[in-house]
Amino acid sequence: MADNKGVMVFAEVAEGKLSGMAIELLGCGQKLASDLGQELSAVLAGSNVSGLAQEAIAFGADKVYVVDDPLLADYQTQTYVAVMEKVAKQVMPKIILFGQTTIGRDLAARLAFRLGTAATMDCVALAIDPETKQLSPTKPVYGGNARAIFAYTTDPQIATVRAKVMSALERDASRKGEVITIAAGLDPSAVKTKVLQKVKEEVKGIKLEDAPVVVSGGRGIGGPDGFKQLEELAKLLRGAVGASRPACDNGWIPDSAQVGLTGKIVTPELYIAVALSGSSQHMAGCSSSKVIVAINKDPEANIFKEARYGVVGDWKKVLPAFTQKLKELLAQ
Ligand SMILES: Cc1cc2nc3c(=O)[nH]c(=O)nc-3n(C[C@H](O)[C@H](O)[C@H](O)COP(=O)(O)OP(=O)(O)OC[C@H]3O[C@@H](n4cnc5c(N)ncnc54)[C@H](O)[C@@H]3O)c2cc1C
């Protein structure tokens, strides 16, 4: 383990820019690197991505490894794992961080297997143990009901990090760093899949994962009309509407609104849970919200154990009154 050094971040690129997740990871990686007294590097992999190297430096990277190849234009598991394996074996970092994104989840676990090490998924806190100098990741377990801290016995120590739990650094365009190009060395015949079409998910208003306020409805909402009332409240608070799985399964709201273990993970400032019971599978997607407010007619509902504020009552009476009061306050 002694030969591995430094912290490496896989910097995802979205629509020609560093993703928000990449910027958060650079902030978190820089803190870990300085606690270790070592460098932070970023890996930029893709097609036509070399122009983003300075941006990664401005957000905290000391070194940027650029792997620019037309075969990396679309994310594909085979090509990206091969590239990350090559970079990791060449650079030998002590820690490698990915975002808890579709790509990060896929890559981290596969890379850990290739490198004979372990990955801790969906971390909400990362620190360097002052005694062992090893990465000490914290992640929610048992559907978000408890938090566990893990320890590694192998290098590199790989972790995926949940969005919005780490602070990005202020962009500093004057920061200096080194840019190193690494050839992808991919054999085109080894690429077994082809991306034929990409369909962008239509989002009305603010994206659920980015919203500072989420108003979520559950089975107790009873139908699509109820969700229109949640939309009105979300709009007033400049937020987005989420839902529990039964509400999506019933077709009251698109599946893309599902929050939870098998849905989206959100970390808003305010999560308003309306007529949902607060199952562990649902809480796995929202337990890191700063403040949870619950409206439920059942005083024994689990959501009241999770919420900071709660109203016991029928949402059909509570929500209109709440929305009306809010309108009055906003008009002042
Ligand atoms: C592998 C697996 C993965 C899963 N993944 C997810 C996931 O990602 N997300 C998810 O949400 N679920 C998920 N589930 C389902 C989960 O177990 C629960 O069944 C689900 O979260 C319950 O949704 P709910 O709270 O809307 O419904 P319920 O548990 O039926 O709760 C409805 C609530 O509404 C309240 N209510 C009813 N009428 C009113 C009213 N008029 N006014 C006020 N309150 C009212 C009731 O008191 C009750 O508390 C998963 C399950 C499994 C097995």
The ligand as an SDF file (V2000), in Angstrom:
LIG
                    3D

 53 58  0  0  0  0  0  0  0  0999 V2000
  -36.4870   -3.2010   -3.4920 C   0  0  0  0  0  0  0  0  0  0  0  0
  -37.4560   -2.0870   -3.2300 C   0  0  0  0  0  0  0  0  0  0  0  0
  -37.1370   -0.8230   -3.6690 C   0  0  0  0  0  0  0  0  0  0  0  0
  -37.9990    0.2410   -3.4230 C   0  0  0  0  0  0  0  0  0  0  0  0
  -37.6520    1.4900   -3.8520 N   0  0  0  0  0  0  0  0  0  0  0  0
  -38.4520    2.5290   -3.5220 C   0  0  0  0  0  0  0  0  0  0  0  0
  -38.0710    3.8540   -3.8850 C   0  0  0  0  0  0  0  0  0  0  0  0
  -37.0630    4.1070   -4.5450 O   0  0  0  0  0  0  0  0  0  0  0  0
  -38.8870    4.8580   -3.5010 N   0  0  0  0  0  0  0  0  0  0  0  0
  -40.0540    4.6570   -2.7890 C   0  0  0  0  0  0  0  0  0  0  0  0
  -40.7380    5.6310   -2.4610 O   0  0  0  0  0  0  0  0  0  0  0  0
  -40.4160    3.4050   -2.4710 N   0  0  0  0  0  0  0  0  0  0  0  0
  -39.6700    2.3410   -2.8280 C   0  0  0  0  0  0  0  0  0  0  0  0
  -40.0680    1.0900   -2.4980 N   0  0  0  0  0  0  0  0  0  0  0  0
  -41.4290    0.9030   -1.9360 C   0  0  0  0  0  0  0  0  0  0  0  0
  -41.4580    1.1190   -0.4170 C   0  0  0  0  0  0  0  0  0  0  0  0
  -41.1790   -0.0780    0.2470 O   0  0  0  0  0  0  0  0  0  0  0  0
  -42.8510    1.6050    0.0440 C   0  0  0  0  0  0  0  0  0  0  0  0
  -43.8080    0.6680   -0.3380 O   0  0  0  0  0  0  0  0  0  0  0  0
  -43.2320    2.9550   -0.5350 C   0  0  0  0  0  0  0  0  0  0  0  0
  -42.2030    3.9010   -0.3220 O   0  0  0  0  0  0  0  0  0  0  0  0
  -44.4940    3.4560    0.1270 C   0  0  0  0  0  0  0  0  0  0  0  0
  -44.9210    4.6040   -0.5500 O   0  0  0  0  0  0  0  0  0  0  0  0
  -45.9060    5.6130    0.1600 P   0  0  0  0  0  0  0  0  0  0  0  0
  -45.2680    6.1230    1.4000 O   0  0  0  0  0  0  0  0  0  0  0  0
  -46.3330    6.6130   -0.8580 O   0  0  0  0  0  0  0  0  0  0  0  0
  -47.1800    4.7070    0.4520 O   0  0  0  0  0  0  0  0  0  0  0  0
  -47.7430    4.1550    1.8210 P   0  0  0  0  0  0  0  0  0  0  0  0
  -46.7130    3.4390    2.5960 O   0  0  0  0  0  0  0  0  0  0  0  0
  -49.0120    3.4490    1.4900 O   0  0  0  0  0  0  0  0  0  0  0  0
  -48.0890    5.4770    2.6440 O   0  0  0  0  0  0  0  0  0  0  0  0
  -49.0900    6.3530    2.3170 C   0  0  0  0  0  0  0  0  0  0  0  0
  -49.1750    7.3530    3.4560 C   0  0  0  0  0  0  0  0  0  0  0  0
  -50.1070    8.3570    3.1350 O   0  0  0  0  0  0  0  0  0  0  0  0
  -50.8070    8.7190    4.3150 C   0  0  0  0  0  0  0  0  0  0  0  0
  -52.1010    9.2690    3.8880 N   0  0  0  0  0  0  0  0  0  0  0  0
  -53.0970    8.6420    3.1950 C   0  0  0  0  0  0  0  0  0  0  0  0
  -54.0980    9.5190    2.9360 N   0  0  0  0  0  0  0  0  0  0  0  0
  -53.7130   10.7080    3.4690 C   0  0  0  0  0  0  0  0  0  0  0  0
  -54.3090   11.9920    3.5220 C   0  0  0  0  0  0  0  0  0  0  0  0
  -55.5200   12.2270    2.9570 N   0  0  0  0  0  0  0  0  0  0  0  0
  -53.6580   12.9930    4.1490 N   0  0  0  0  0  0  0  0  0  0  0  0
  -52.4420   12.7580    4.7190 C   0  0  0  0  0  0  0  0  0  0  0  0
  -51.8260   11.5710    4.6950 N   0  0  0  0  0  0  0  0  0  0  0  0
  -52.4570   10.5500    4.0770 C   0  0  0  0  0  0  0  0  0  0  0  0
  -50.9320    7.4230    5.0850 C   0  0  0  0  0  0  0  0  0  0  0  0
  -51.1240    7.6950    6.4540 O   0  0  0  0  0  0  0  0  0  0  0  0
  -49.6020    6.7370    4.7940 C   0  0  0  0  0  0  0  0  0  0  0  0
  -48.6450    7.0630    5.7780 O   0  0  0  0  0  0  0  0  0  0  0  0
  -39.2190    0.0120   -2.7380 C   0  0  0  0  0  0  0  0  0  0  0  0
  -39.5380   -1.2850   -2.3010 C   0  0  0  0  0  0  0  0  0  0  0  0
  -38.6690   -2.3140   -2.5500 C   0  0  0  0  0  0  0  0  0  0  0  0
  -39.0240   -3.6870   -2.0490 C   0  0  0  0  0  0  0  0  0  0  0  0
  1  2  1  0
  2  3  1  0
  2 52  2  0
  3  4  2  0
  4  5  1  0
  4 50  1  0
  5  6  2  0
  6  7  1  0
  6 13  1  0
  7  8  2  0
  7  9  1  0
  9 10  1  0
 10 11  2  0
 10 12  1  0
 12 13  2  0
 13 14  1  0
 14 15  1  0
 14 50  1  0
 15 16  1  0
 16 17  1  0
 16 18  1  0
 18 19  1  0
 18 20  1  0
 20 21  1  0
 20 22  1  0
 22 23  1  0
 23 24  1  0
 24 25  2  0
 24 26  1  0
 24 27  1  0
 27 28  1  0
 28 29  2  0
 28 30  1  0
 28 31  1  0
 31 32  1  0
 32 33  1  0
 33 34  1  0
 33 48  1  0
 34 35  1  0
 35 36  1  0
 35 46  1  0
 36 37  1  0
 36 45  1  0
 37 38  2  0
 38 39  1  0
 39 40  1  0
 39 45  2  0
 40 41  1  0
 40 42  2  0
 42 43  1  0
 43 44  2  0
 44 45  1  0
 46 47  1  0
 46 48  1  0
 48 49  1  0
 50 51  2  0
 51 52  1  0
 52 53  1  0
M  END
$$$$
